[in-house]
Amino acid sequence: MIDQLTASLARIRFVLVETTHPGNIGAVARAMKTMGLSRLELVAPRHAPDAEALARASGADDLLERAGIHATLPDALTGCRLTIGASARLRTIEWPLLEPSACARQLLDEAAAGEVALVFGRESSGLSNVELARCHALVHIPTNPDFSSLNLAAAAQVLAYEIRRVAREERGERILDPPRELATADEMEGFHGHLAETLLAIGFGDPAQSHKLMRRLRRLFNRARPDRVEMNILRGILSAAQGRKHAGRAMRDEGDSS
């Protein structure tokens, strides 16, 4: 069964207007697919997707195969309840202007109920004022004002990422480190005692007279929060330093355990 997020993402169209280079179409398809978007619509492209587009798509061939090709922008927007235009520059006309995150949130909210579109203009000149007039709002990526040039695929990747980021945020998803079996408090105490013994044995100060050193070392290893495998490695190093265990054997044993 398709969940709500997947259904919403499938209703978000990326519409490219009069794209000059077919390679850019492929690169946009790749940017979309990496973020779970699948609906690509082309308005009067100068060249239909070709071998260069397929090469730049890098595995997003299915998006190119399904892409609609339309004579006009209104045709590409048929059935859409919300249209947002991507603008590389701030316009003098008064139009609702959105940050990428707000644009993503609005697209996802509206896509829960129906079709929506994000429209990108020509590589050289963007969208015309007539085309912008067909949009409910504009989205602007706040680039460095001294060098604001973003190519079409880069702009599509930024906005596709924002859509996925907002969707994951709303679902409470986040990247987590895999769980580790951390060394316990008693294992840490055993290690610190072993460390103090080893420092004394190798002549690195006198731990009995250097409480500050031992406190700093405790802070160091408490920040690191070693797991049990790492703790065994550390204890093996200390044993080797004390002459209780051959260093090469300790490394071989660790390699066997992995």
C-alpha positions in Angstrom: 0.0 0.0 0.0 1.4 3.5 -1.0 1.8 5.7 2.1 0.7 9.4 2.1 4.3 10.7 1.6 4.9 8.6 -1.5 1.6 9.6 -2.9 2.3 13.3 -2.2 5.8 13.2 -3.8 4.2 11.5 -6.9 1.9 14.5 -7.3 4.8 17.1 -7.4 5.7 18.0 -11.0 9.0 19.5 -11.9 8.3 21.5 -15.1 11.2 22.6 -17.3 10.4 25.4 -19.8 12.3 25.5 -23.1 15.4 23.8 -21.9 18.3 24.3 -24.3 20.6 21.5 -23.4 19.3 17.9 -23.2 22.1 17.1 -20.7 20.4 19.5 -18.2 17.1 17.5 -18.6 19.0 14.3 -17.6 20.7 16.0 -14.7 17.4 17.3 -13.4 15.9 13.8 -13.6 18.9 12.5 -11.6 18.4 15.3 -9.0 14.7 14.4 -8.7 15.1 10.7 -8.4 17.7 10.9 -5.6 15.0 12.7 -3.5 12.1 10.4 -4.4 10.5 12.6 -7.0 9.3 11.1 -10.2 7.1 13.5 -12.2 9.0 15.4 -14.9 7.3 17.6 -17.5 9.0 19.4 -20.4 7.7 22.5 -22.2 8.9 22.9 -25.8 12.5 21.7 -25.1 14.9 22.6 -27.9 15.9 19.0 -28.1 14.1 15.9 -26.8 15.9 13.8 -24.3 18.7 12.0 -26.1 21.9 10.0 -25.4 23.4 12.9 -23.5 20.3 13.2 -21.3 20.4 9.5 -20.6 24.1 9.7 -19.6 23.5 12.7 -17.3 20.5 11.0 -15.8 22.8 8.3 -14.3 20.1 5.7 -13.8 17.1 8.0 -13.8 16.2 6.8 -17.3 12.7 5.9 -16.2 11.9 9.6 -15.4 13.0 10.6 -18.9 11.0 7.8 -20.5 7.8 8.9 -18.7 8.4 12.7 -19.0 5.6 14.5 -20.7 6.5 16.9 -23.6 4.1 19.8 -24.0 3.8 22.6 -26.5 2.9 25.3 -23.9 3.2 25.8 -20.2 -0.6 25.8 -19.6 -0.6 22.3 -21.1 2.0 21.1 -18.6 0.1 22.6 -15.7 -3.2 21.0 -16.5 -4.9 19.8 -13.3 -2.5 21.6 -10.9 -4.0 23.2 -7.8 -0.7 25.1 -7.0 2.1 26.3 -9.2 5.3 27.8 -7.9 7.9 29.4 -10.2 11.6 29.2 -9.5 13.2 32.6 -9.9 17.0 33.2 -10.0 16.5 36.9 -9.3 14.2 39.0 -7.2 11.5 40.5 -9.4 10.2 44.1 -9.3 6.7 42.9 -9.6 4.9 42.2 -6.3 4.6 38.5 -6.1 4.5 36.1 -3.1 8.1 35.1 -2.5 9.1 32.0 -0.7 12.3 30.6 0.8 13.1 27.0 -0.4 11.9 25.4 2.9 8.6 27.3 2.8 8.2 26.4 -0.8 8.7 22.7 0.0 6.3 22.8 2.8 3.6 24.5 0.7 4.1 22.0 -2.1 3.8 19.0 0.2 0.7 20.4 2.0 -1.1 21.0 -1.3 0.1 17.7 -2.8 -1.7 15.8 -0.1 -4.9 16.9 -1.9 -4.0 17.1 -5.5 -1.4 17.9 -8.3 1.1 20.7 -7.8 4.0 22.0 -9.9 7.4 23.6 -9.5 8.4 25.5 -12.7 11.9 26.2 -13.9 12.7 28.6 -16.7 15.3 28.7 -19.5 19.0 28.3 -18.6 19.8 31.8 -20.0 16.8 33.9 -19.0 14.6 32.0 -16.6 10.8 32.5 -16.7 9.2 35.4 -18.5 6.7 37.7 -16.7 3.9 36.1 -18.6 4.9 32.6 -17.4 5.4 33.9 -13.8 1.9 35.3 -14.0 0.7 31.7 -14.1 2.3 31.0 -10.8 0.8 31.4 -7.4 4.2 32.3 -5.8 7.9 32.4 -6.6 10.7 30.6 -4.8 14.2 32.1 -4.6 17.3 30.3 -3.5 19.3 32.8 -1.4 22.7 32.5 -3.0 25.8 34.6 -2.5 24.8 38.0 -4.0 28.3 38.5 -5.4 28.1 35.2 -7.3 24.5 34.0 -7.6 24.8 31.8 -10.6 23.2 28.4 -10.2 22.7 26.1 -13.2 19.4 24.4 -13.8 20.3 21.1 -12.3 21.9 22.6 -9.2 18.7 24.7 -8.5 16.6 21.6 -9.1 18.7 19.6 -6.6 18.5 22.3 -3.9 14.7 22.4 -4.2 14.3 18.7 -4.5 16.4 18.2 -1.4 14.3 20.8 0.5 11.1 18.9 -0.4 12.6 15.6 1.0 14.1 17.3 4.0 10.7 18.9 5.0 8.9 15.6 4.3 11.3 13.7 6.6 11.0 16.4 9.2 7.3 16.2 9.3 7.5 12.4 9.7 10.0 12.7 12.5 12.7 10.9 10.5 16.3 11.6 11.2 19.7 9.9 10.6 20.8 7.9 13.6 24.1 6.2 14.2 23.8 2.4 14.5 23.5 1.3 18.1 26.8 0.5 19.8 27.4 -1.7 22.8 29.2 0.9 24.9 31.6 0.1 27.7 29.9 0.0 31.1 30.8 2.2 34.1 32.7 -0.7 35.7 34.5 -1.5 32.5 35.6 2.1 32.3 36.8 2.0 35.9 38.8 -1.1 35.1 40.4 0.6 32.1 41.3 3.7 34.0 43.0 1.6 36.7 44.9 -0.3 34.0 45.9 3.0 32.4 47.3 4.3 35.7 49.3 1.2 36.2 50.7 1.3 32.7 51.7 4.9 32.9 53.6 4.1 36.1 55.2 1.0 34.5 56.5 2.9 31.4 57.7 5.8 33.5 55.2 8.4 32.2 55.0 10.4 35.5 53.6 9.1 38.7 49.8 8.8 38.6 49.7 8.9 42.4 51.2 12.4 42.3 49.4 13.5 39.1 45.7 13.6 39.8 45.2 16.4 37.3 46.6 14.2 34.5 44.3 11.3 35.3 41.3 13.6 35.5 42.1 14.9 32.0 42.5 11.4 30.7 39.2 10.5 32.2 37.5 13.4 30.5 39.2 12.4 27.2 37.8 8.8 27.3 34.4 9.8 28.7 34.0 12.2 25.7 35.0 9.3 23.3 32.5 6.9 24.9 34.3 3.8 23.6 32.3 0.6 22.9 33.3 -2.8 24.2 35.4 -3.7 21.1 37.3 -0.4 21.3 37.8 -1.0 25.1 39.3 -4.4 24.4 41.7 -2.8 21.9 42.7 -0.2 24.4 43.2 -2.8 27.1 45.3 -4.9 24.7 47.5 -1.9 23.9 48.1 -1.3 27.6 48.9 -5.0 28.2 51.4 -4.9 25.3 53.0 -1.8 26.8 53.4 -3.6 30.1 54.9 -6.6 28.3 52.0 -8.9 29.2 50.9 -9.4 25.6 52.7 -9.4 22.3 51.5 -6.4 20.3 51.3 -8.3 17.0 49.3 -11.0 18.6 46.8 -8.5 20.0 46.3 -7.0 16.5 45.8 -10.5 15.0 43.3 -11.4 17.7 41.3 -8.2 17.0 41.4 -8.9 13.2 40.1 -12.4 13.8 37.2 -11.1 15.9 36.1 -8.7 13.2 
